[in-house]
Amino acid sequence: MAVMAGWTRLWHGPSLPGWWAAQRVESRPAARVRRDARADRVRALVAGGATVTAAAAQVGVDPSGAYRYLRPESRAAPEEEHMPTLESGDLTGLPDLSGHRVLVPGGTGAVGEGVVRTFLAAGADVLVPTRSPQRLAEFREVLSDAATDRLHLVVHDYTTFAGAADLAEQMVTRLGGIDDVVAPIGGWWAGRTLAEIDEADWQGAFLALATTHMAVLRACLPRMSGRGAYSLVVGDSATTPVPGSGLVSIEQAALLMMQRVAAAEADGRTGRDRRRVVALVLGPVRTRQVESGDASWVSAEQVGAVAVEMAAGAASADQLHLGGRDKADEVLSRLRASRTADAAVAR
């Protein structure tokens, strides 16, 4: 693993309230009590006629966690069952991305971890900016043997236009260019209706995150080599209103339109000027987080595998919907078939 010397800027990005902030370390018995109490509240609300997303918002948990609470085995399972690990997934059959230079802002997050692992497995050089030296060390430990010398961890603030531009320029200077960007930036917010939010909610849950995404896109697109793709990761809350988490739906919908505009503006360009901008629209995702794990959900590494295929192939896509494991496998099969066909034509 390489740590970029001289990149000492610290993350001053938005804090992530609600369920995300609640992922702090707790004793296991205390954590079980908290989970069981939340599960009981979600079940009671759903039994009373509330939708799962509405119940999740009222309890203050991510909708994917709420869906798990509805499973019969979600209460008082043995300790080991509350500590799932990120599955390695089937990383066979990945295209060779040796020489690809990939930026993954948000790479230290739950979904981002799977993306980083998969690109490293494909042979790419992966640069991950993170908020602090401590977080950098923690992420390196999480990745363990996957943290090869092709992983470049830097401490850098990319949440502003100037900060993102500096990050992109330094990547070009130090790695020679940017071929791909995968942006799983963000988190969950819940607890208030739109009529109840205050300016701090608006600034933190909407404006700060939308600004970060815009800053990264405008900094990286002009500097990309033309042989890869810009993959924006959003949730299906972009198209599905989530009562009590409306700021998330609004922010994700704005990002989806940002991707569509960027793709339209790049339409028709060729060669080094070519830009493929795609949205990966996710349902609930299996990660290392305690609240996740349903076998039918898309895994973080499946998300990474789709991004790898977009990087390696020439397929044009606007939005790829990865609502579950089977849907992700279907998308992967389609992208792999397209890549194989293109390679055959090239020969």
C-alpha positions in Angstrom: 0.0 0.0 0.0 1.3 3.4 -0.9 0.6 6.5 1.2 1.1 9.7 -0.8 3.7 11.8 0.9 2.7 15.4 1.3 -1.0 14.9 1.1 -1.8 16.0 4.6 -5.1 17.8 4.2 -7.7 16.5 6.7 -11.3 15.7 5.9 -13.8 18.3 7.0 -16.8 16.9 5.2 -20.4 16.5 6.3 -21.2 14.6 9.4 -23.6 11.8 8.9 -26.4 11.7 11.4 -29.0 9.0 12.1 -28.2 5.3 11.7 -24.8 5.9 10.1 -23.4 7.7 13.1 -24.9 5.0 15.4 -22.4 2.4 14.0 -20.0 3.2 16.8 -18.4 0.4 18.8 -20.7 -0.9 21.5 -20.5 -3.9 23.8 -22.2 -6.9 22.1 -24.9 -7.4 24.8 -25.8 -3.7 24.6 -25.8 -3.8 20.8 -28.2 -6.7 20.8 -30.6 -5.0 23.2 -30.6 -1.9 20.9 -31.2 -4.0 17.8 -34.0 -6.0 19.3 -35.7 -2.8 20.5 -35.5 -1.3 17.1 -36.7 -4.5 15.5 -39.7 -4.6 17.8 -40.6 -1.0 16.9 -40.3 -1.6 13.1 -42.4 -4.8 13.3 -45.1 -3.0 15.3 -45.2 -0.1 12.8 -45.4 -2.4 9.8 -48.1 -4.5 11.5 -50.0 -1.3 12.1 -50.0 -0.5 8.3 -46.9 1.5 7.9 -44.6 0.9 4.9 -41.2 -0.5 5.6 -39.5 2.8 4.5 -41.8 4.9 6.6 -41.2 2.6 9.6 -37.4 2.8 9.0 -37.6 6.6 9.0 -39.6 6.8 12.2 -37.3 4.4 14.1 -34.2 6.1 12.6 -32.6 3.1 10.8 -31.6 2.5 7.2 -34.4 0.8 5.1 -32.2 -2.2 4.4 -31.9 -2.7 8.2 -35.6 -2.5 8.6 -36.2 -5.2 6.0 -33.9 -7.5 7.9 -35.8 -6.8 11.1 -38.9 -8.3 9.5 -37.1 -11.7 9.1 -38.0 -14.2 11.8 -34.4 -14.9 12.8 -33.6 -11.2 13.4 -34.0 -11.4 17.2 -31.6 -12.7 19.8 -29.5 -14.9 17.4 -26.1 -16.1 18.7 -23.4 -13.5 18.9 -21.6 -14.7 15.8 -24.6 -14.1 13.7 -24.5 -10.4 14.6 -20.9 -10.1 13.3 -21.1 -11.0 9.6 -18.0 -10.5 7.5 -17.9 -9.0 4.0 -18.1 -12.0 1.7 -15.2 -12.3 -0.7 -17.6 -13.0 -3.5 -16.7 -14.6 -6.8 -13.9 -12.5 -8.1 -13.0 -14.9 -10.8 -13.6 -13.9 -14.4 -12.8 -10.2 -13.8 -11.2 -8.4 -16.7 -7.6 -7.4 -16.4 -7.4 -3.8 -15.4 -3.6 -3.6 -15.0 -2.6 0.0 -15.7 -6.0 1.4 -15.0 -5.9 4.3 -12.5 -9.1 4.4 -10.4 -10.3 7.1 -8.0 -12.8 5.9 -5.3 -14.0 8.8 -3.2 -16.1 7.3 -0.4 -14.0 4.1 -0.8 -13.6 3.6 3.0 -17.4 3.3 3.4 -19.3 0.0 3.5 -20.1 -0.1 -0.3 -16.8 1.6 -1.2 -14.8 -1.2 0.5 -16.3 -3.8 -1.8 -15.6 -1.5 -4.8 -12.0 -1.0 -3.7 -11.4 -4.8 -3.2 -12.8 -5.7 -6.6 -10.8 -3.1 -8.5 -7.6 -4.3 -6.7 -8.5 -7.9 -7.5 -8.8 -6.9 -11.2 -5.2 -5.4 -11.1 -6.0 -1.7 -11.1 -4.2 1.0 -9.2 -6.8 2.4 -6.8 -6.5 5.8 -5.0 -8.8 6.3 -2.0 -8.9 9.6 -0.2 -9.9 9.5 3.5 -10.8 11.8 6.3 -7.9 11.3 8.7 -4.7 9.4 9.3 -6.6 7.3 11.8 -9.2 6.3 9.3 -6.5 5.6 6.8 -4.8 3.1 9.2 -8.2 1.5 10.1 -9.1 1.0 6.4 -5.7 -0.6 5.7 -6.3 -3.0 8.5 -9.8 -3.8 7.3 -8.4 -4.6 3.8 -5.7 -6.8 5.2 -3.9 -8.7 2.5 -5.9 -7.0 -0.2 -4.0 -3.8 0.6 -1.3 -4.3 -2.0 1.2 -1.7 -3.3 -1.5 -0.8 -5.9 -3.6 0.7 -3.2 -2.9 4.4 -2.7 -4.4 5.9 0.5 -4.3 9.7 0.9 -5.6 12.1 3.6 -7.4 14.8 1.6 -10.4 17.0 1.8 -12.3 16.7 -1.5 -15.6 18.1 -0.3 -15.2 21.5 -2.0 -14.6 22.5 -5.6 -11.0 23.6 -4.8 -10.3 20.5 -2.8 -11.6 18.1 -5.4 -9.8 19.9 -8.2 -6.5 19.6 -6.2 -7.1 15.9 -5.5 -7.7 15.2 -9.2 -4.7 17.3 -10.3 -2.4 15.5 -7.8 -3.6 12.1 -8.9 -2.8 13.1 -12.5 0.7 14.3 -11.4 1.5 11.3 -9.2 -0.2 8.4 -11.1 -0.1 9.8 -14.6 -3.8 10.2 -15.1 -7.3 9.2 -14.2 -9.0 6.4 -16.1 -12.0 5.6 -13.9 -13.9 7.2 -11.0 -16.4 5.3 -8.8 -18.2 7.6 -6.4 -20.1 5.9 -3.5 -20.1 9.1 -1.5 -22.7 9.6 1.2 -24.7 8.1 3.9 -28.2 7.8 5.4 -30.3 10.5 7.1 -33.6 10.0 8.9 -35.9 11.4 11.6 -37.8 14.5 10.3 -40.4 15.3 7.8 -39.6 18.1 5.2 -41.7 20.5 7.2 -39.6 19.8 10.3 -36.1 20.0 8.9 -33.9 23.0 9.9 -31.1 24.7 8.0 -28.5 22.5 9.6 -30.3 19.4 8.2 -30.5 21.0 4.8 -26.9 22.0 4.7 -25.6 18.6 6.0 -27.9 16.0 4.5 -28.5 17.7 1.1 -26.3 20.6 0.2 -22.9 19.3 1.6 -23.3 15.9 0.0 -24.6 17.2 -3.4 -21.7 19.7 -3.4 -19.2 17.0 -2.8 -20.5 14.9 -5.7 -20.6 17.9 -8.0 -17.1 18.9 -7.0 -15.6 15.5 -7.7 -17.4 15.2 -11.1 -16.4 18.6 -12.4 -12.8 18.0 -11.3 -12.4 14.5 -12.7 -14.4 14.4 -16.0 -12.1 16.8 -17.9 -9.0 15.0 -16.6 -10.2 11.4 -17.5 -8.3 9.5 -20.2 -11.3 8.4 -22.1 -10.7 4.6 -21.7 -12.7 4.1 -18.5 -16.0 5.2 -17.0 -17.4 7.5 -14.3 -19.7 5.4 -12.1 -21.9 7.3 -9.7 -23.4 5.2 -6.9 -26.9 6.1 -5.7 -29.7 4.4 -3.9 -33.2 3.6 -5.1 -34.4 6.4 -2.8 -33.5 8.5 -5.8 -36.8 7.4 -7.4 -38.7 6.2 -4.4 -39.9 8.8 -1.9 -38.9 7.9 1.7 -41.1 9.7 4.3 -39.0 11.0 7.2 -35.9 10.7 5.0 -36.9 13.1 2.4 -33.6 14.9 2.2 -32.0 11.7 1.1 -34.5 11.2 -1.7 -34.1 14.8 -2.8 -30.3 14.6 -2.8 -30.2 11.2 -4.6 -32.7 12.4 -7.2 -30.5 15.5 -7.8 -27.4 13.2 -8.3 -29.3 11.0 -10.7 -30.1 14.1 -12.8 -26.5 15.3 -12.5 -25.5 11.9 -14.0 -28.0 12.2 -16.8 -26.9 15.7 -17.8 -23.2 14.7 -17.7 -23.9 11.7 -19.9 -25.9 13.8 -22.4 -23.2 16.4 -22.5 -20.6 13.7 -23.3 -22.7 12.0 -25.9 -21.0 11.8 -29.3 -17.5 12.4 -28.1 -14.8 9.9 -29.2 -11.2 9.0 -28.4 -9.6 10.8 -25.4 -12.6 13.1 -25.3 -15.0 10.2 -24.7 -16.7 10.2 -21.4 -19.0 7.4 -20.2 -21.0 8.5 -17.2 -23.3 5.9 -15.6 -25.4 5.6 -12.4 -25.4 2.4 -10.4 -28.7 2.4 -8.7 -28.7 0.2 -5.6 -31.3 -1.5 -3.5 -30.3 -2.9 0.0 -26.6 -3.9 0.0 -24.9 -6.7 1.9 -21.8 -5.2 3.6 -19.8 -5.8 6.8 -22.2 -3.6 8.7 -24.0 -5.3 11.6 -27.5 -4.6 10.2 -26.9 -6.1 6.8 -26.8 -9.6 5.4 -29.9 -10.8 3.5 -28.7 -13.3 0.9 -31.1 -11.8 -1.7 -29.4 -8.4 -1.6 -26.7 -7.2 -3.9 -23.3 -7.4 -2.3 -20.8 -4.6 -2.1 -18.4 -6.6 -4.2 -21.1 -7.2 -6.9 -21.4 -3.4 -7.1 -17.6 -3.3 -7.6 -17.7 -6.0 -10.2 -20.3 -4.1 -12.3 -18.1 -0.9 -12.0 -15.1 -3.0 -13.1 -17.0 -4.3 -16.2 -18.0 -0.7 -17.0 -14.3 0.3 -16.7 -13.0 -2.5 -18.9 -15.6 -2.5 -21.7 -17.0 -0.1 -24.2 -20.6 -0.5 -23.3 -22.6 2.6 -23.1 -25.2 2.7 -20.3 -27.2 5.5 -18.6 -28.4 3.8 -15.4 -27.8 0.2 -14.2 -30.3 -0.9 -11.6 -28.9 -3.4 -9.1 -31.9 -4.0 -6.9 -30.8 -7.4 -5.7 -28.3 -10.2 -6.1 -30.1 -11.8 -9.1 -30.5 -8.4 -10.9 -26.8 -7.7 -10.4 -25.8 -11.1 -11.8 -28.0 -10.3 -14.8 -26.3 -7.0 -15.4 -22.9 -8.5 -15.0 -23.7 -11.2 -17.5 -24.9 -8.7 -20.0 -21.8 -6.5 -19.6 -19.4 -9.4 -19.8 -21.1 -10.7 -23.0 -20.8 -7.2 -24.5 -17.1 -7.0 -23.6 -16.4 -10.5 -25.0 -18.2 -9.6 -28.3 -16.2 -6.3 -28.6 -13.0 -8.2 -28.0 -13.9 -10.7 -30.8 -14.6 -7.9 -33.2 -11.3 -6.2 -32.4 -9.5 -9.4 -33.3 
